[in-house]
Amino acid sequence: MFRGFDFELKRKAHARFRRKPQVTTRTTPTIVRFNAAFMLPGFDAPQPAGEYRVDLDEEPLEGASRTAWRRVATFIHLPAISAKGSTQQLVPIEPASLEAALDKDRRQP
């Protein structure tokens, strides 16, 4: 009887190690500031100047010896943080487009 119990524990332990690890993601929120109205690809209208929350969604890279993360999505929260309103949108954006818009904003007088 003891041997059967021992075998069952080994079988369950082996099955645990064969399972695929769960993919975990992390979201890193950041705040960006625009000093002037800006437009990003896919937007219907320019957005007013202000501070905006941007979320960077990342997942771990498999097989890396250290924990490394790969960005899988970037979202901007609309409207600006200071805007009063009940409607909030989470809009997917390209990181390169956001960086270009921020660079353009910084170069404006």
C-alpha positions in Angstrom: 0.0 0.0 0.0 2.8 2.4 0.8 4.5 1.8 -2.5 1.3 2.7 -4.4 1.0 5.9 -2.5 4.6 6.8 -3.2 4.1 6.1 -6.9 1.0 8.3 -7.0 3.0 11.3 -5.5 5.8 10.8 -8.0 3.2 10.7 -10.9 1.6 14.0 -9.7 4.9 15.7 -9.2 6.1 14.7 -12.7 2.8 16.0 -14.2 3.4 19.4 -12.5 6.8 19.8 -14.1 5.5 18.9 -17.5 2.9 21.7 -17.5 3.6 24.8 -19.5 4.5 27.7 -17.2 1.8 30.4 -17.0 2.7 33.6 -19.0 2.7 36.5 -16.7 2.6 40.1 -17.9 3.3 43.3 -16.2 2.0 46.8 -16.8 4.3 49.7 -16.1 2.3 53.0 -15.9 4.1 56.3 -16.7 3.0 59.9 -17.1 3.9 61.9 -20.2 3.4 65.6 -20.6 2.5 67.5 -23.8 2.9 71.3 -23.7 0.9 71.8 -26.9 -2.0 69.9 -28.6 -0.8 66.8 -30.4 -2.0 64.2 -32.9 -1.1 60.5 -33.0 -1.8 58.1 -35.9 -5.3 56.7 -35.6 -6.7 59.6 -33.5 -9.8 61.4 -34.9 -8.8 64.8 -33.5 -5.8 66.5 -31.9 -5.6 66.0 -28.1 -5.2 69.0 -25.8 -2.0 69.8 -24.0 -1.7 68.1 -20.6 -0.4 65.1 -18.7 -1.4 61.6 -20.0 -1.0 58.2 -18.4 0.7 55.7 -20.7 0.7 51.9 -19.8 3.5 49.7 -21.1 2.5 46.0 -21.1 5.4 43.6 -21.1 5.9 39.8 -20.9 8.9 37.9 -19.8 11.3 36.5 -22.4 11.6 32.7 -22.4 15.0 31.2 -22.0 16.7 34.3 -20.8 19.2 33.6 -18.0 18.1 36.8 -16.3 14.6 38.2 -16.2 14.1 40.1 -19.3 10.9 41.7 -20.6 9.6 42.4 -24.0 7.0 45.1 -24.7 3.9 43.7 -26.2 1.5 46.7 -26.1 1.4 50.4 -25.3 -1.7 52.3 -24.4 -2.6 55.9 -23.7 -5.4 56.9 -21.4 -7.7 59.6 -22.9 -8.6 62.3 -22.0 -5.7 64.0 -20.1 -5.4 63.4 -16.4 -6.6 66.9 -15.6 -9.7 66.8 -17.9 -13.0 66.5 -16.2 -15.3 63.9 -17.7 -16.8 60.5 -17.0 -15.7 58.9 -20.2 -12.3 57.3 -20.3 -10.7 55.5 -23.2 -7.6 53.2 -23.3 -6.2 53.6 -26.8 -3.4 51.4 -28.2 -0.5 53.4 -29.7 2.8 52.6 -31.3 5.7 53.5 -29.0 7.6 55.1 -31.9 4.7 57.4 -32.7 4.4 58.5 -29.1 8.1 59.2 -28.9 8.0 61.2 -32.1 5.1 63.2 -30.9 6.9 63.9 -27.6 10.1 64.9 -29.4 8.1 67.3 -31.6 6.4 68.8 -28.5 9.8 69.4 -26.8 11.1 71.2 -29.9 8.2 73.7 -30.0 8.9 77.1 -28.4 
